[in-house]
């Protein structure tokens, strides 16, 4: 017999289980670029951002990092962002050179 909770809050991917989490992938940033006064500047919170928030069950959610769950679509994008090993090494070498330049100043 079907669990009634599935019909109230179904997983968007499989539609077989109840959604217990939301996709945490950031899809848009909303930074404030102008403040009317200094008080509002001080009271502002960190950057405001919008996440995907697609309802997911535990089986369909993909763990990107501890505490972050992505839908399968955004997890594939997340994996494409990572540099391959050879490029990561080149990136580290480049950053080390930059740090050395700044430390000499």
N, C-alpha and C positions, 0 to 999 in steps of 0.2 A: 504494500500500500504506500502511496506517495505521502511524503511529509508535507503538511499544509504550509510550512514556512517557505518551501521552495517556490510556491506560487506567489507568495507575498513579496519575496526578495530573491529572485532567481539570479544565478551566476550568468553574466552576459555571454560568456564564451560557450559553456556546455549546456546551460539551461536545465541541468539535471540535479544540481545541488544548490543549497542556500548560499547566497553571497555573504561572506563574513568579513571581507576586507575590500579596500578600494585601491585602484592603481595610483601610485604616488609619483608618477612621471610628471615633471614640470613641463607644461605646454606653453605657458606664457608668463612673462614677468610684467609687473605693473609698478615700476619705480616712480616715485614722486620726483618731479624735476623742478618744481617751483613751490616755495613756501611763502605765505603772506607775511609771516612774522617768525621771529626766533623761537617763540614758545611752541609753535606748531612743529618746527624743525626738531626741537628737543623731544617732544612728545611722540614723534613718529616711531613706528615700529620698524623692524628691519624690512628689507624689500618685500613687498607683497607679491605673491605669485599664485598662479592658478595651476592646479594639478588635473590630470585626466579624470580621476574619480570614477572609473568604470567599475561597477560592482563585480567582484570575483569570489569564487570559492577557494579554499586552501589548495585544492588540487590544480586549479588552472592558474593561480598566481605564481609568478616567477620571482624568486628572491634575487635582488641585485646586490644588496649589501644588507647587513643586519638592520632591521627596522624599515626596509624599503621593499615594497611589493610592486611589481609591474605586470601589466597585462602582456600577453604574448607578443602583441604588435610592438609595444614600446620596449620590451625586453630585447627584441631583435635589433631595434635602433640603438639601444644602450650597448649591445655587444659590438656593433659596428664602430662605435666611438673609440673603443680601445685600440691603441696602436699595436701593431705586431711587435714581437720581441726585438727585431733588428732596429726598428724605428724608435722603440723605447730607449734602447741603449744610446742612439744618436741624440735623442732628446736630453738624456741625463748628462751626456758629455757637453752639449751646448749650454745647458743650465749651469754646469760646474764652471765653464769658462766665464759665463756672465757673472756668477757670484764672485769669482776671482777678480774680475775687473772692478766690481763695486767695492770689494774689500780693500783693494789697493788705494782707492780714493781717499 
